[in-house]
Amino acid sequence: MLDCRRQNIHRSKLPKPGAIGHIVGLSTVNPRRKCIVSHYPLCDNVLPYSIGIHTVWVRFLDNGEFARFSGIWFEDLP
């Protein structure tokens, strides 16, 4: 039996798969481009720098492009 308490999630809140929103705060991405959360990576844990998944894969609705961003840059649409 495993006694590990650490789970494969980051302390920050991740958006749910299928959530529609946009990427804010990055100068490389137009904040008006709508995207949908496609999936989470299997793992982006590189010890000791991270303790779990904190990125999401999004698909932009205008051209179908897939990109990976930190979950803090995704903002749900109202």
Backbone atoms as SQL, in Angstrom:
CREATE TABLE atoms (id INTEGER PRIMARY KEY, chain TEXT, resi INTEGER, resn TEXT, atom TEXT, x REAL, y REAL, z REAL);
INSERT INTO atoms VALUES
  (1, 'A', 1, 'MET', 'N', 0.834, -1.170, 0.000),
  (2, 'A', 1, 'MET', 'CA', 0.000, 0.000, 0.000),
  (3, 'A', 1, 'MET', 'C', 0.887, 1.244, 0.000),
  (4, 'A', 2, 'LEU', 'N', 0.503, 2.218, -0.796),
  (5, 'A', 2, 'LEU', 'CA', 1.275, 3.452, -0.866),
  (6, 'A', 2, 'LEU', 'C', 0.841, 4.408, 0.231),
  (7, 'A', 3, 'ASP', 'N', 1.796, 5.032, 0.874),
  (8, 'A', 3, 'ASP', 'CA', 1.503, 5.988, 1.932),
  (9, 'A', 3, 'ASP', 'C', 1.820, 7.427, 1.501),
  (10, 'A', 4, 'CYS', 'N', 2.010, 7.645, 0.218),
  (11, 'A', 4, 'CYS', 'CA', 2.364, 8.967, -0.278),
  (12, 'A', 4, 'CYS', 'C', 1.167, 9.913, -0.187),
  (13, 'A', 5, 'ARG', 'N', 1.381, 11.110, 0.331),
  (14, 'A', 5, 'ARG', 'CA', 0.312, 12.096, 0.440),
  (15, 'A', 5, 'ARG', 'C', 0.283, 13.046, -0.757),
  (16, 'A', 6, 'ARG', 'N', 1.367, 13.169, -1.461),
  (17, 'A', 6, 'ARG', 'CA', 1.432, 14.093, -2.593),
  (18, 'A', 6, 'ARG', 'C', 0.650, 13.534, -3.778),
  (19, 'A', 7, 'GLN', 'N', -0.157, 14.358, -4.375),
  (20, 'A', 7, 'GLN', 'CA', -0.920, 13.983, -5.560),
  (21, 'A', 7, 'GLN', 'C', -0.354, 14.702, -6.770),
  (22, 'A', 8, 'ASN', 'N', -0.775, 14.310, -7.943),
  (23, 'A', 8, 'ASN', 'CA', -0.233, 14.889, -9.161),
  (24, 'A', 8, 'ASN', 'C', -1.040, 16.106, -9.608),
  (25, 'A', 9, 'ILE', 'N', -1.310, 17.014, -8.695),
  (26, 'A', 9, 'ILE', 'CA', -1.956, 18.278, -9.031),
  (27, 'A', 9, 'ILE', 'C', -1.176, 19.414, -8.395),
  (28, 'A', 10, 'HIS', 'N', -1.244, 20.557, -8.989),
  (29, 'A', 10, 'HIS', 'CA', -0.540, 21.720, -8.475),
  (30, 'A', 10, 'HIS', 'C', -1.450, 22.445, -7.493),
  (31, 'A', 11, 'ARG', 'N', -0.896, 23.300, -6.684),
  (32, 'A', 11, 'ARG', 'CA', -1.709, 24.036, -5.716),
  (33, 'A', 11, 'ARG', 'C', -2.616, 25.067, -6.374),
  (34, 'A', 12, 'SER', 'N', -2.290, 25.505, -7.581),
  (35, 'A', 12, 'SER', 'CA', -3.129, 26.471, -8.271),
  (36, 'A', 12, 'SER', 'C', -4.362, 25.770, -8.833),
  (37, 'A', 13, 'LYS', 'N', -5.410, 26.540, -9.065),
  (38, 'A', 13, 'LYS', 'CA', -6.666, 25.986, -9.567),
  (39, 'A', 13, 'LYS', 'C', -6.597, 25.836, -11.086),
  (40, 'A', 14, 'LEU', 'N', -6.872, 24.638, -11.576),
  (41, 'A', 14, 'LEU', 'CA', -6.862, 24.382, -13.008),
  (42, 'A', 14, 'LEU', 'C', -8.284, 24.467, -13.562),
  (43, 'A', 15, 'PRO', 'N', -8.439, 24.974, -14.793),
  (44, 'A', 15, 'PRO', 'CA', -9.771, 24.985, -15.405),
  (45, 'A', 15, 'PRO', 'C', -10.201, 23.569, -15.766),
  (46, 'A', 16, 'LYS', 'N', -11.499, 23.348, -15.820),
  (47, 'A', 16, 'LYS', 'CA', -12.026, 22.029, -16.170),
  (48, 'A', 16, 'LYS', 'C', -11.901, 21.789, -17.669),
  (49, 'A', 17, 'PRO', 'N', -11.661, 20.535, -18.077),
  (50, 'A', 17, 'PRO', 'CA', -11.643, 20.230, -19.511),
  (51, 'A', 17, 'PRO', 'C', -12.987, 20.594, -20.135),
  (52, 'A', 18, 'GLY', 'N', -12.939, 21.223, -21.301),
  (53, 'A', 18, 'GLY', 'CA', -14.144, 21.668, -21.979),
  (54, 'A', 18, 'GLY', 'C', -14.526, 23.103, -21.672),
  (55, 'A', 19, 'ALA', 'N', -13.821, 23.743, -20.739),
  (56, 'A', 19, 'ALA', 'CA', -14.110, 25.135, -20.406),
  (57, 'A', 19, 'ALA', 'C', -13.699, 26.038, -21.563),
  (58, 'A', 20, 'ILE', 'N', -14.548, 27.010, -21.877),
  (59, 'A', 20, 'ILE', 'CA', -14.266, 27.961, -22.947),
  (60, 'A', 20, 'ILE', 'C', -13.861, 29.279, -22.315),
  (61, 'A', 21, 'GLY', 'N', -12.795, 29.857, -22.838),
  (62, 'A', 21, 'GLY', 'CA', -12.299, 31.114, -22.290),
  (63, 'A', 21, 'GLY', 'C', -11.259, 31.718, -23.196),
  (64, 'A', 22, 'HIS', 'N', -10.333, 32.461, -22.620),
  (65, 'A', 22, 'HIS', 'CA', -9.246, 33.053, -23.376),
  (66, 'A', 22, 'HIS', 'C', -8.004, 33.126, -22.496),
  (67, 'A', 23, 'ILE', 'N', -6.854, 33.348, -23.154),
  (68, 'A', 23, 'ILE', 'CA', -5.580, 33.433, -22.466),
  (69, 'A', 23, 'ILE', 'C', -5.286, 34.914, -22.208),
  (70, 'A', 24, 'VAL', 'N', -5.077, 35.277, -20.958),
  (71, 'A', 24, 'VAL', 'CA', -4.811, 36.676, -20.600),
  (72, 'A', 24, 'VAL', 'C', -3.400, 36.810, -20.053),
  (73, 'A', 25, 'GLY', 'N', -2.859, 38.003, -20.137),
  (74, 'A', 25, 'GLY', 'CA', -1.593, 38.292, -19.491),
  (75, 'A', 25, 'GLY', 'C', -0.347, 37.969, -20.284),
  (76, 'A', 26, 'LEU', 'N', -0.478, 37.336, -21.426),
  (77, 'A', 26, 'LEU', 'CA', 0.700, 37.003, -22.226),
  (78, 'A', 26, 'LEU', 'C', 0.754, 37.915, -23.445),
  (79, 'A', 27, 'SER', 'N', 1.889, 38.535, -23.683),
  (80, 'A', 27, 'SER', 'CA', 2.013, 39.436, -24.828),
  (81, 'A', 27, 'SER', 'C', 2.091, 38.674, -26.150),
  (82, 'A', 28, 'THR', 'N', 2.347, 37.368, -26.108),
  (83, 'A', 28, 'THR', 'CA', 2.484, 36.594, -27.340),
  (84, 'A', 28, 'THR', 'C', 1.154, 36.065, -27.861),
  (85, 'A', 29, 'VAL', 'N', 0.070, 36.203, -27.071),
  (86, 'A', 29, 'VAL', 'CA', -1.233, 35.667, -27.467),
  (87, 'A', 29, 'VAL', 'C', -2.261, 36.784, -27.421),
  (88, 'A', 30, 'ASN', 'N', -3.054, 36.889, -28.473),
  (89, 'A', 30, 'ASN', 'CA', -4.138, 37.878, -28.517),
  (90, 'A', 30, 'ASN', 'C', -5.184, 37.489, -27.474),
  (91, 'A', 31, 'PRO', 'N', -5.492, 38.344, -26.492),
  (92, 'A', 31, 'PRO', 'CA', -6.428, 37.976, -25.432),
  (93, 'A', 31, 'PRO', 'C', -7.870, 37.832, -25.908),
  (94, 'A', 32, 'ARG', 'N', -8.166, 38.251, -27.148),
  (95, 'A', 32, 'ARG', 'CA', -9.534, 38.093, -27.664),
  (96, 'A', 32, 'ARG', 'C', -9.752, 36.749, -28.335),
  (97, 'A', 33, 'ARG', 'N', -8.705, 35.963, -28.528),
  (98, 'A', 33, 'ARG', 'CA', -8.849, 34.648, -29.167),
  (99, 'A', 33, 'ARG', 'C', -9.487, 33.675, -28.187),
  (100, 'A', 34, 'LYS', 'N', -10.633, 33.143, -28.557),
  (101, 'A', 34, 'LYS', 'CA', -11.312, 32.171, -27.701),
  (102, 'A', 34, 'LYS', 'C', -10.667, 30.803, -27.865),
  (103, 'A', 35, 'CYS', 'N', -10.635, 30.066, -26.759),
  (104, 'A', 35, 'CYS', 'CA', -10.065, 28.722, -26.786),
  (105, 'A', 35, 'CYS', 'C', -10.849, 27.821, -25.836),
  (106, 'A', 36, 'ILE', 'N', -10.653, 26.539, -26.010),
  (107, 'A', 36, 'ILE', 'CA', -11.301, 25.538, -25.172),
  (108, 'A', 36, 'ILE', 'C', -10.221, 24.663, -24.555),
  (109, 'A', 37, 'VAL', 'N', -10.377, 24.330, -23.271),
  (110, 'A', 37, 'VAL', 'CA', -9.406, 23.468, -22.600),
  (111, 'A', 37, 'VAL', 'C', -9.575, 22.057, -23.145),
  (112, 'A', 38, 'SER', 'N', -8.544, 21.547, -23.765),
  (113, 'A', 38, 'SER', 'CA', -8.593, 20.234, -24.390),
  (114, 'A', 38, 'SER', 'C', -8.268, 19.124, -23.382),
  (115, 'A', 39, 'HIS', 'N', -7.115, 19.213, -22.743),
  (116, 'A', 39, 'HIS', 'CA', -6.690, 18.169, -21.814),
  (117, 'A', 39, 'HIS', 'C', -5.522, 18.666, -20.976),
  (118, 'A', 40, 'TYR', 'N', -5.162, 17.864, -19.999),
  (119, 'A', 40, 'TYR', 'CA', -3.998, 18.131, -19.162),
  (120, 'A', 40, 'TYR', 'C', -2.865, 17.210, -19.618),
  (121, 'A', 41, 'PRO', 'N', -1.617, 17.636, -19.445),
  (122, 'A', 41, 'PRO', 'CA', -0.522, 16.719, -19.740),
  (123, 'A', 41, 'PRO', 'C', -0.493, 15.588, -18.710),
  (124, 'A', 42, 'LEU', 'N', 0.059, 14.482, -19.089),
  (125, 'A', 42, 'LEU', 'CA', 0.161, 13.356, -18.165),
  (126, 'A', 42, 'LEU', 'C', 0.993, 13.730, -16.947),
  (127, 'A', 43, 'CYS', 'N', 2.050, 14.470, -17.175),
  (128, 'A', 43, 'CYS', 'CA', 2.903, 14.903, -16.067),
  (129, 'A', 43, 'CYS', 'C', 3.760, 16.058, -16.547),
  (130, 'A', 44, 'ASP', 'N', 3.885, 17.116, -15.719),
  (131, 'A', 44, 'ASP', 'CA', 4.928, 18.089, -15.973),
  (132, 'A', 44, 'ASP', 'C', 5.696, 18.337, -14.694),
  (133, 'A', 45, 'ASN', 'N', 5.959, 17.263, -14.017),
  (134, 'A', 45, 'ASN', 'CA', 6.639, 17.293, -12.734),
  (135, 'A', 45, 'ASN', 'C', 8.127, 17.072, -12.935),
  (136, 'A', 46, 'VAL', 'N', 8.908, 18.098, -12.686),
  (137, 'A', 46, 'VAL', 'CA', 10.360, 17.986, -12.748),
  (138, 'A', 46, 'VAL', 'C', 10.875, 18.366, -11.363),
  (139, 'A', 47, 'LEU', 'N', 11.120, 17.376, -10.547),
  (140, 'A', 47, 'LEU', 'CA', 11.566, 17.628, -9.182),
  (141, 'A', 47, 'LEU', 'C', 12.914, 18.315, -9.171),
  (142, 'A', 48, 'PRO', 'N', 13.191, 19.200, -8.330),
  (143, 'A', 48, 'PRO', 'CA', 12.382, 19.719, -7.231),
  (144, 'A', 48, 'PRO', 'C', 11.611, 20.976, -7.602),
  (145, 'A', 49, 'TYR', 'N', 11.529, 21.319, -8.891),
  (146, 'A', 49, 'TYR', 'CA', 10.966, 22.596, -9.303),
  (147, 'A', 49, 'TYR', 'C', 9.443, 22.648, -9.269),
  (148, 'A', 50, 'SER', 'N', 8.774, 21.563, -9.514),
  (149, 'A', 50, 'SER', 'CA', 7.319, 21.546, -9.541),
  (150, 'A', 50, 'SER', 'C', 6.838, 20.326, -8.770),
  (151, 'A', 51, 'ILE', 'N', 5.636, 20.388, -8.251),
  (152, 'A', 51, 'ILE', 'CA', 5.119, 19.231, -7.516),
  (153, 'A', 51, 'ILE', 'C', 3.869, 18.660, -8.173),
  (154, 'A', 52, 'GLY', 'N', 3.636, 18.957, -9.436),
  (155, 'A', 52, 'GLY', 'CA', 2.489, 18.361, -10.101),
  (156, 'A', 52, 'GLY', 'C', 2.083, 19.106, -11.353),
  (157, 'A', 53, 'ILE', 'N', 0.954, 18.707, -11.895),
  (158, 'A', 53, 'ILE', 'CA', 0.443, 19.291, -13.127),
  (159, 'A', 53, 'ILE', 'C', -0.040, 20.703, -12.870),
  (160, 'A', 54, 'HIS', 'N', 0.418, 21.643, -13.676),
  (161, 'A', 54, 'HIS', 'CA', -0.072, 23.008, -13.582),
  (162, 'A', 54, 'HIS', 'C', -0.310, 23.633, -14.943),
  (163, 'A', 55, 'THR', 'N', -0.113, 22.860, -16.014),
  (164, 'A', 55, 'THR', 'CA', -0.357, 23.371, -17.359),
  (165, 'A', 55, 'THR', 'C', -1.553, 22.681, -17.979),
  (166, 'A', 56, 'VAL', 'N', -2.141, 23.344, -18.969),
  (167, 'A', 56, 'VAL', 'CA', -3.282, 22.793, -19.705),
  (168, 'A', 56, 'VAL', 'C', -3.023, 22.948, -21.197),
  (169, 'A', 57, 'TRP', 'N', -3.571, 22.044, -21.975),
  (170, 'A', 57, 'TRP', 'CA', -3.548, 22.150, -23.429),
  (171, 'A', 57, 'TRP', 'C', -4.858, 22.786, -23.854),
  (172, 'A', 58, 'VAL', 'N', -4.781, 23.825, -24.671),
  (173, 'A', 58, 'VAL', 'CA', -5.983, 24.478, -25.181),
  (174, 'A', 58, 'VAL', 'C', -5.989, 24.398, -26.698),
  (175, 'A', 59, 'ARG', 'N', -7.213, 24.432, -27.244),
  (176, 'A', 59, 'ARG', 'CA', -7.383, 24.479, -28.703),
  (177, 'A', 59, 'ARG', 'C', -8.069, 25.784, -29.034),
  (178, 'A', 60, 'PHE', 'N', -7.438, 26.598, -29.857),
  (179, 'A', 60, 'PHE', 'CA', -8.030, 27.872, -30.254),
  (180, 'A', 60, 'PHE', 'C', -9.153, 27.613, -31.252),
  (181, 'A', 61, 'LEU', 'N', -10.276, 28.326, -31.067),
  (182, 'A', 61, 'LEU', 'CA', -11.463, 28.068, -31.862),
  (183, 'A', 61, 'LEU', 'C', -11.397, 28.695, -33.250),
  (184, 'A', 62, 'ASP', 'N', -10.522, 29.674, -33.468),
  (185, 'A', 62, 'ASP', 'CA', -10.469, 30.322, -34.779),
  (186, 'A', 62, 'ASP', 'C', -9.724, 29.507, -35.828),
  (187, 'A', 63, 'ASN', 'N', -8.674, 28.787, -35.420),
  (188, 'A', 63, 'ASN', 'CA', -7.914, 28.025, -36.410),
  (189, 'A', 63, 'ASN', 'C', -7.573, 26.595, -35.980),
  (190, 'A', 64, 'GLY', 'N', -8.025, 26.172, -34.800),
  (191, 'A', 64, 'GLY', 'CA', -7.784, 24.805, -34.349),
  (192, 'A', 64, 'GLY', 'C', -6.387, 24.537, -33.814),
  (193, 'A', 65, 'GLU', 'N', -5.583, 25.571, -33.633),
  (194, 'A', 65, 'GLU', 'CA', -4.214, 25.419, -33.134),
  (195, 'A', 65, 'GLU', 'C', -4.223, 24.945, -31.678),
  (196, 'A', 66, 'PHE', 'N', -3.366, 23.988, -31.353),
  (197, 'A', 66, 'PHE', 'CA', -3.197, 23.515, -29.979),
  (198, 'A', 66, 'PHE', 'C', -1.990, 24.211, -29.370),
  (199, 'A', 67, 'ALA', 'N', -2.103, 24.588, -28.104),
  (200, 'A', 67, 'ALA', 'CA', -0.989, 25.212, -27.398),
  (201, 'A', 67, 'ALA', 'C', -1.071, 24.837, -25.922),
  (202, 'A', 68, 'ARG', 'N', 0.067, 24.885, -25.257),
  (203, 'A', 68, 'ARG', 'CA', 0.142, 24.531, -23.844),
  (204, 'A', 68, 'ARG', 'C', 0.481, 25.775, -23.028),
  (205, 'A', 69, 'PHE', 'N', -0.320, 26.039, -22.006),
  (206, 'A', 69, 'PHE', 'CA', -0.132, 27.211, -21.166),
  (207, 'A', 69, 'PHE', 'C', -0.272, 26.820, -19.710),
  (208, 'A', 70, 'SER', 'N', 0.290, 27.630, -18.845),
  (209, 'A', 70, 'SER', 'CA', 0.060, 27.465, -17.418),
  (210, 'A', 70, 'SER', 'C', -1.402, 27.774, -17.132),
  (211, 'A', 71, 'GLY', 'N', -2.002, 27.061, -16.202),
  (212, 'A', 71, 'GLY', 'CA', -3.410, 27.236, -15.888),
  (213, 'A', 71, 'GLY', 'C', -3.766, 28.618, -15.385),
  (214, 'A', 72, 'ILE', 'N', -2.791, 29.363, -14.872),
  (215, 'A', 72, 'ILE', 'CA', -3.093, 30.700, -14.356),
  (216, 'A', 72, 'ILE', 'C', -3.387, 31.694, -15.466),
  (217, 'A', 73, 'TRP', 'N', -2.973, 31.404, -16.719),
  (218, 'A', 73, 'TRP', 'CA', -3.209, 32.331, -17.829),
  (219, 'A', 73, 'TRP', 'C', -4.587, 32.152, -18.451),
  (220, 'A', 74, 'PHE', 'N', -5.288, 31.062, -18.123),
  (221, 'A', 74, 'PHE', 'CA', -6.607, 30.803, -18.709),
  (222, 'A', 74, 'PHE', 'C', -7.682, 31.483, -17.866),
  (223, 'A', 75, 'GLU', 'N', -8.602, 32.190, -18.541),
  (224, 'A', 75, 'GLU', 'CA', -9.704, 32.851, -17.860),
  (225, 'A', 75, 'GLU', 'C', -11.007, 32.434, -18.536),
  (226, 'A', 76, 'ASP', 'N', -11.951, 31.915, -17.733),
  (227, 'A', 76, 'ASP', 'CA', -13.250, 31.492, -18.256),
  (228, 'A', 76, 'ASP', 'C', -14.031, 32.679, -18.788),
  (229, 'A', 77, 'LEU', 'N', -14.824, 32.436, -19.821),
  (230, 'A', 77, 'LEU', 'CA', -15.737, 33.450, -20.314),
  (231, 'A', 77, 'LEU', 'C', -17.010, 33.429, -19.482),
  (232, 'A', 78, 'PRO', 'N', -17.576, 34.602, -19.204),
  (233, 'A', 78, 'PRO', 'CA', -18.821, 34.620, -18.397),
  (234, 'A', 78, 'PRO', 'C', -20.024, 34.098, -19.153);
